[in-house]
């Protein structure tokens, strides 16, 4: 019933910029913390950035100063602005969110299908 869909991935040259989007749809009462993860070839999935419902953001050391996470609660959409991209940023990027579907329900984690970001030299 609840769905997260990422978009904005693709090819980008090193040093360039790109913005990813994550749109939540379906029966949603409220959205708590949201975040971006990525998984590079042969590597474990790692946390990139998080955005709590209270407006607190956190970033992995590898992207700090280059990436910016934001969210538009009216549109139920989260963004990841990526600047000064490096080859090591190449990965499949996934969005995740804690969502409450009704006031009487608990919180559950939802994941998108992922979007490929490839940084070339």
N, C-alpha and C positions, 0 to 999 in steps of 0.2 A: 504494500500500500504506500509506503514511503520510499522515495527513490532519490538518489544522489547521482548527478550526471556531471562529469568533468568535460571541459572543452578548452581549446586554445593551444593544444600541443602541436608540435611540428618541428620542422628544421629551422635552425637559427645559427648564425655565425658566431664564433667566439667574440666576446665583447659586446654582443647585441643584447636586446631586451625582448621579453615576451611576457604576456599576462595570461594566467590560467583562471578559469572560472569554474565554480562548483554550484550548481543549482539544485535546491531541494524542493521536492514536490510531493503531493499526496496529502493525507490527513495528518496535519501537524498542529499540535497545540502550542508547543514552544520548542526552541532549539537552544541547547546549552553550549558547551564548548565545541569548537570546530578546529580542525587541523589539517595539515598537509603532510603526507608521507611520500617517500620515493624509494624506488628499488632499482639499482643499477645492475647491469648484467653480472652475474656471478657474485653479487653482494646481497647482504641481508637488507630487509626493508628498514629504513631509518626515518626518524621524525625530522621534519623540515621546519615547521612552524606551527604554533597553536594560537588560538584566539578564544579566550574564555568569554562567557556571557557577561562578565563584569568588565570587559574591555581590556583585559591584560593580555599582552602578546609576548611570546617567547620564540626564540630562534635557535637553530643549531649553530654551533660555532662556525661551521663551514659556509654558511650563507648569511651570517650576521653582517649587516651593513650593505648587503646587495639585494636581498629579498625583502618584500613588505607584504604582510598578510592583512587583509581587511575584510569586512563583511557588511552587507546591506540587509538588515533584518526585515525591512518592508518587502524586499524582493526575495528573501530567503536564499541569498546568494553570497558566496564567499569567493575572494579573489587572492591570487598570489602574483604580485608584480615581481618579475625577475629581471635584474639588471646585471651588467658586467658578467654575462654568462661565460662559464668555463667548460672545457671538455668534460671535466669530472661531474658536471651537473647533468650529464646525459643519464636519463632514467625514465621509468614509468612513474608518473606522479599520481597519487591517490588522495582523494579528499575523504574525510570522515567527520561525523558529527554525532553528538548525543542528542536524541530527539525524544520528546514526550508527546505522544499522540492524543492523550486526553488527560484531564485534570486528575482522574482516578488511576491513571496508568503510571508505570515506572519509567525510568530512563533506559533507553536502549541505544547501542552503537550501530551506526549505519555506515556503509562504505560505498564509494563509487567504483566504477569499473576500471578507472585509470586512463590516463592520456600520456602518450609518448612524447618526450622532449629530447631532441637530438641536437647537440651542439657540435658544430664542425669547425675545423680550422681553415 
